[in-house]
Amino acid sequence: MKTVVCVFAAFLIIFISEIPSAWSQTTEVVGYTIVTTNEGPQICLGTWVPPANVAQPGFCQGQMLDVFQLTAVSARKSADELNELLIVLTSIAEKLDVNNKQVEQLIKITASLAPIVQLDSERKKSLHEAITQRFDALPKDVLTNDLFKKELIKLREDILSKVDDLYSTRPAP
């Protein structure tokens, strides 16, 4: 019986001495503390507080998970984030599609307006020439009076300005 008690005591001493050493084996990886325990590696999701006394185990201020639990939680979180990213990307694609359609419409409208703008430019030029020719064709004896001549030049400039305003502020169809 004494031998059994001695063997049991020796076994108990070895077992007790191994527990703190197992809890004290920690590794820091990517912000997580991996603690080697008798049940296998555990991950501390909080802050790992090392033991004050070597004979006692440290403790985790937070949640402890085994590797398989952390893998499952991480995979689920990754899947959720990827799903959210997919929703955002789909929304961006839809908005880009709408913008592309609007740009295509603007290009078509601009292309259809090009002949109108060219025609307006030609009309404006033609009107300028006709007005200038009419004022230049006035008899010289009419332009002898400086006051009368200044008023005619002012009238010509006002008419040309109105023509410019008319063709530059033409509304788009």
Secondary structure, DSSP 8 states (H G I E B T S, - for coil): -HHHHHHHHHHHHHHHHHHHHHHH-EEEETTEEEEEETTEEEEESSEEE--SSTTS--EEES-EEEHHHHHHHHHHHHHHHHHHHHHHHHHHHHHHHHHHHHHHHHHHHHHHHHHHHHHHHHHHHHHHHHHHHHHHTS-TTGGGSHHHHHHHHHHHHHHHHHHHHHHHS----
